């Protein structure tokens, strides 16, 4: 079998195609959730805690003070951008929650396998039952 035909057989397997679709949809879903967190959730949380813009929260490890994060980044100052980290944590929690809900819904949609019928007892058991029943009479 040639390399090209082996690769074609591998690429056309159901699992590989399903994985590719999942990665593409997951990337798009990640962008949607990222926008949800940055553009909707974090501004609301920022307003609730006193008008804080989380993406502007940072600790400057250098000696020079900067008015904004953008100026500090342009100057190349060493920074701990904990506001960006908080956004990433909220982003992760929302994605994890969405995946949990989706998996839970999918598991409810899948029909439970019907219980297996009880196996017939072995012939010895049937014979012993017949003997028991005949002794009772």
PEZICOR-V340765 format. One line per field, one symbol per residue. ss: DSSP state (h for helix, s for strand, l for the rest). phi: phi as a letter, one per 40 degrees, with the letter a starting at -180 (. if undefined). psi: psi as a letter, one per 40 degrees, with the letter a starting at -180 (. if undefined). A space follows every 10 residues. Layout:
ss: ???
phi: ???
psi: ???
This chain:
ss: llhhhhhhhh hllhhhhhhh hhhhhhhhhh hhhhhhhhhh hhhhhhhhll lllhhhllss llllllllhh hhhhhlllss lhhhhhhhhh hhhhhhhhhh hhhhhhhhhl llllllllll llhhhhhhhh hhhhhhl
phi: .cdccccccc cccdcccccc cccccccccc cccdcdcccb ccccccccch gcbccccabc cccccbcbcc cccccgccbb ccccccdccc dccccccccd cccccccccc cccccccccc cccccccccc ccccccc
psi: hidddddddd deiddddddd dddddddddd dddddddded ddddddddef fhhdeehihh eaehiididd ddddefihih gddddddddd dddddddddd dddddddddh hihiiiihih iidddddddd dddddd.
